[in-house]
Structures are given as structure tokens and as C-alpha cells.
């Protein structure tokens, strides 16, 4: 079935579509920061990012799911959406001094929540920290190769973190792996 503004969508200019199988929700992101949660034939519009008076880049660059939570990578940080409660659960402005940084991807492993950024490198925070909204709980990872990035993709799989460094040269990207102790080039 084709979804349009007439039957399901709240906006135009879709930038990302992801499906969360754990709660049967289609997560639709728009270029202006608007979000739709589509559950069966019901659309829940979440215009929090779009309507926020925040000055800066409200673009959505990626979405990662962990159970019922969506970690939305934005031009200013990370927005956590609770898809069951249909509300924004938290916002993480992770840059030094609580500065905005463009987050291109988020990954979570057993110990850390990771944020790959456009201009500021790789950040991480203890996943069990009681206050991830406090920028002081986030630190820049300095032992990763090309530590200032740009990093544009990342995933935690098995016991490793995979991080893509975008070189800007055709066919020049490099994927790094982290085993919890050391970084290596993925071959």
C-alpha cells in the first residue's frame, strides 16, 4: 500500500524510513525534523524537533532502535523517542560545554552509548549513567584513528563496534573496529 499525505503521512520531504520490528512501528523522518510513527493504520505525528525553538540544524541524519526507544541522530545532538508512549524521552546535547554537534549515527553496546559526529569525532557515555542529558557524562574518544572524524556510520554487532570514517575521497572511506580494548582497520 502506498502511503501519502492523503492517507497516512503528516508532511513532505521524507529523509529516513526505518521499521522497528519489536513494536511494529514504521518510523518516518522528514527533512524539516518532523517525525511520524505509523502503527498499523494509525499515524502519530511527533513534531517536537520541528517546532522546537532551538537555533541550529534540526535535520535528522539517522535512527537506531533499542527495544521501544528510537535514538534519533540530529544536527544538534541525540533525541530519544519512546515509541510506546509516543513522546520524546530525552535530548542529549553532547558537545563540549553543552555545544551542539551534528550526530550522524548512534550505537549501543553492553557498556557504552556511542555517537559518531560530523566534525567533532566520536563520543561515548556509560549506558548506565543516570543522566545522559548532562554533557559532562559524555567524552570524546581520543584513541580512535582520525579522531576528529568525520564519522558517518556506526553499528554495534557481536562483541565489536564498527565505525566508518568518511575520507571525502572517492572510494577512500575506512571502517574501524573496536573490540573493547583496541581499534583496528576492518579488512
Secondary structure, 3 states (H helix, E strand, C coil): CCCCCCCCCCCCCEEEEEEECCCCEEEEEECCCCEEEEECCEEEEECHHHHCCCCCCCCEEEEEEECCEEEEEECCCEEEEECCCCEEEEEECCCHHHCCCCEEEEEECCCEEEEEECCCCEEEEECCCCCCCCHHHCEECCCCCCCCCCEEEEEEECCEEEEEECCCCCCCCEEEEECCCCEEECC
